[in-house]
């Protein structure tokens, strides 16, 4: 509404284009993740055998179509439900995934049992507390969200289980491999190995800085105009 009603057509169009770009990039990434997850983690594990890359791609595309059909049906039937599904799924994603990923990258005692305990406790407590609060069976202190309680429970269960168990040799090797990996160093080496790699790298860096400066200037211009025009 701000872009449509309170900005000149040019700036409003730029703002809406940026908003749609963010939506489309996020949607495409989530569709790819959904398709890969269903084909690799579900379908292939149910078969209990490794499938070819062509079969995996076919299953991934079918899964993406199915997810798209379901989401489109929900959006048409109950548009507001998309927002609440996003809020609910985002919270579950945070309490079930974030502590595990951070601990897996930073703590050498992290192991699969601690990850499983953290996910189960975090997701289970969030669903349970949210349903109890929404049905008025329990009440939380002011400004305390079920997400905060569940996140604390998820982190606490992860720490307790990790301290009481030991990582396997495979988990130790995986942690050491991740800690010793440097994405920036490997990327730079790959670029420098190309003909004229250093010149290409410098050109890419200058291009990134230029694009960032242009879009930052546009963002400042649009939001300053909005603040002034809306009296904020």
MOQUI-V382624 format. One record per helix or strand of 2 or more residues. SS is the DSSP state (A for helix, B for strand). FROM is the first residue (numbers start at 1). LEN is the number of residues. Records with the same first field share a line. If there is no record, write none. Layout:
SS=FROM-LEN + FROM-LEN
//
This chain:
A=2-4 + 9-39 + 53-25 + 79-28 + 112-23 + 146-19 + 169-12 + 183-10 + 197-34
//
